[in-house]
């Protein structure tokens, strides 16, 4: 069932459940049902269940046939501070407009593996039907990247959810599937307000350090921006770890980026406007050339894995992070365009071009501009 969430709201999804509960070794899930409401879901949650349909009702990644929902776990193991614990309401804020069911773990608000009692729950996002296991796995990884408080061990295609005798389930309405939301999601470049949780800190800071050192060089300005970004870490990283990440990024900058033939030092880039981000022609091809030049050391395309992006440690197979590079480029282009307009406006005023425009109008003034005035007008 492929649903169009742009025209209708839907709350149904398919799952398969077993005739037992809390049996991790069991792979047989013979009961395939379509869930339409919380009452039906509550009854099924008594039994171990998997999302989607599998060949011969046998749960395994290789037997995956299709799924119209995607499940994630949140055990709140990222912190022992109750103020840091996440709830379904936090998931709702992170994925606005995406419908999902909530069920609660058998260990919800119980002591588990020497961890104090805390909220533990499952999120079942509604998605457009997926029939390719690799695409389904990619969706899980993208979802984890966006909300790193989900269990990173729960991204396998054939994830099992244990039955729980608590019958507490919820449904959050929405009008866009998770697939569509991820396709349209634009990751911010600077000033991201979300916390960087334990387990995500090193990779996130490595990637940010590379961005600022490429933009501003191995400078005080770049290091200051990096330290500001590190304040988002929860819990904070110690000074030695922060220095280690920064040193790794600057080594890559000096050993790889600065050795490129067309490398331009940041001060020349800013002051002399060399290698501007303005495309040679305002077309998709012109913009693609700028993207390839700016991100050539951290964005590649391969036939086997698609787009890969370097995060400061490894090359990630993540289409969303690759798409984010496009957004980052437009942010940088906007910043440059605003600066260029301010500079050109001042030049027009100083060399008298502004007075001519006000006196004769734009068309006539273009005919009588001297060379400096014409140059300033073209830049503007």
Order of alpha helices (4+ residues) and beta strands (2+ residues): beta-beta-alpha-beta-beta-beta-alpha-beta-beta-alpha-beta-beta-alpha-beta-alpha-alpha-beta-alpha-alpha-alpha-beta-beta-beta-alpha-alpha-alpha-alpha
